[in-house]
């Protein structure tokens, strides 16, 4: 959802620095959570 705000802002040439910062800050946490809860191969 947050990435959609940043994408829309870039599409409209509207800067979204706060949203971009939050997205980049939380991305590693999300990646780790997805890897921990992924079903085993």
FIFI-453018 format. One record per residue: y, x, z of N, C-alpha, C, CB in turn; residue number from 1. Coordinates in steps of 0.001 Angstrom, whole numbers. Glycine has a CB too. Example, Ala and Ser with C-alpha at 12.3 -4.5 7.8 and 13.67 -1.06 7.14 Angstrom:
<pts>
[pt [-5690, 13190, 7800], [-4500, 12300, 7800], [-3300, 13200, 7800], [-4473, 11308, 9046], 1]
[pt [-2250, 12850, 7080], [-1060, 13670, 7140], [30, 12900, 7870], [-598, 14084, 5725], 2]
</pts>
This chain:
<pts>
[pt [-1196, 821, 0], [0, 0, 0], [1258, 863, 0], [-1, -933, 1204], 1]
[pt [1270, 1883, 864], [2453, 2737, 939], [2655, 3464, -386], [2326, 3751, 2099], 2]
[pt [1553, 3900, -1012], [1671, 4602, -2284], [2255, 3686, -3355], [305, 5135, -2730], 3]
[pt [1972, 2399, -3272], [2516, 1459, -4252], [4038, 1395, -4144], [1906, 57, -4052], 4]
[pt [4571, 1510, -2940], [6021, 1499, -2749], [6630, 2731, -3403], [6382, 1448, -1242], 5]
[pt [6024, 3887, -3176], [6522, 5115, -3787], [6454, 5066, -5303], [5739, 6304, -3280], 6]
[pt [5331, 4541, -5825], [5186, 4422, -7281], [6245, 3504, -7874], [3794, 3903, -7637], 7]
[pt [6476, 2376, -7226], [7474, 1423, -7714], [8873, 2039, -7651], [7424, 115, -6889], 8]
[pt [9141, 2782, -6584], [10430, 3457, -6467], [10647, 4456, -7586], [10536, 4158, -5129], 9]
[pt [9598, 5240, -7899], [9728, 6198, -9011], [9910, 5468, -10330], [8496, 7118, -9086], 10]
[pt [9198, 4362, -10491], [9314, 3571, -11719], [10743, 3053, -11911], [8326, 2394, -11689], 11]
[pt [11393, 2685, -10797], [12744, 2138, -10856], [13821, 3197, -10619], [12890, 1032, -9841], 12]
[pt [13409, 4452, -10520], [14311, 5578, -10233], [15047, 5386, -8915], [15323, 5753, -11367], 13]
[pt [14365, 4816, -7940], [14926, 4632, -6601], [14192, 5570, -5648], [14806, 3137, -6128], 14]
[pt [14897, 6474, -4985], [14231, 7398, -4079], [13643, 6675, -2863], [15206, 8475, -3625], 15]
[pt [12463, 7106, -2451], [11793, 6533, -1277], [11298, 7676, -391], [10602, 5595, -1701], 16]
[pt [12217, 8520, 115], [11781, 9708, 855], [11021, 9386, 2144], [12976, 10556, 1187], 17]
[pt [11421, 8380, 2872], [10729, 8056, 4128], [9309, 7580, 3858], [11504, 6981, 4912], 18]
[pt [9162, 6712, 2882], [7846, 6194, 2530], [6952, 7318, 2019], [7966, 5082, 1474], 19]
[pt [7501, 8184, 1183], [6731, 9314, 658], [6277, 10230, 1793], [7567, 10109, -366], 20]
[pt [7147, 10463, 2770], [6797, 11320, 3908], [5650, 10703, 4712], [8028, 11543, 4816], 21]
[pt [5727, 9425, 4995], [4676, 8755, 5762], [3358, 8822, 4995], [5062, 7278, 6057], 22]
[pt [3402, 8572, 3698], [2190, 8612, 2878], [1540, 9994, 2923], [2513, 8229, 1427], 23]
[pt [2335, 11037, 2690], [1800, 12403, 2668], [1295, 12807, 4053], [2878, 13398, 2183], 24]
[pt [1943, 12322, 5099], [1523, 12659, 6460], [196, 12007, 6828], [2591, 12241, 7453], 25]
[pt [-37, 10789, 6371], [-1248, 10062, 6743], [-2418, 10284, 5795], [-949, 8606, 6815], 26]
[pt [-2177, 10836, 4632], [-3237, 11019, 3652], [-4415, 11852, 4184], [-2671, 11674, 2419], 27]
[pt [-4191, 12985, 4850], [-5343, 13753, 5366], [-6182, 12964, 6375], [-4855, 15040, 6018], 28]
[pt [-5542, 12141, 7174], [-6267, 11323, 8155], [-7160, 10316, 7435], [-5279, 10588, 9101], 29]
[pt [-6628, 9699, 6385], [-7412, 8728, 5629], [-8588, 9387, 4918], [-6529, 8014, 4616], 30]
[pt [-8359, 10533, 4328], [-9434, 11247, 3630], [-10542, 11610, 4610], [-8890, 12519, 2936], 31]
[pt [-10171, 12102, 5786], [-11172, 12464, 6786], [-11954, 11234, 7229], [-10508, 13136, 7996], 32]
[pt [-11263, 10124, 7464], [-11940, 8896, 7901], [-12893, 8399, 6823], [-10910, 7800, 8245], 33]
[pt [-12497, 8466, 5580], [-13375, 8018, 4492], [-14622, 8884, 4397], [-12625, 8037, 3156], 34]
[pt [-14467, 10178, 4610], [-15617, 11085, 4557], [-16558, 10872, 5725], [-15151, 12527, 4536], 35]
[pt [-16037, 10549, 6889], [-16868, 10353, 8077], [-17672, 9063, 7998], [-16002, 10344, 9328], 36]
[pt [-17124, 8051, 7359], [-17778, 6754, 7333], [-18471, 6456, 6001], [-16772, 5680, 7628], 37]
[pt [-18531, 7443, 5132], [-19229, 7260, 3861], [-20724, 7248, 4110], [-18854, 8371, 2851], 38]
[pt [-21445, 6419, 3372], [-22911, 6408, 3531], [-23495, 7741, 3067], [-23548, 5231, 2731], 39]
[pt [-24561, 8185, 3699], [-25175, 9458, 3286], [-25719, 9356, 1858], [-26314, 9856, 4263], 40]
[pt [-25691, 10467, 1131], [-26174, 10449, -266], [-27667, 10222, -371], [-25823, 11747, -954], 41]
</pts>
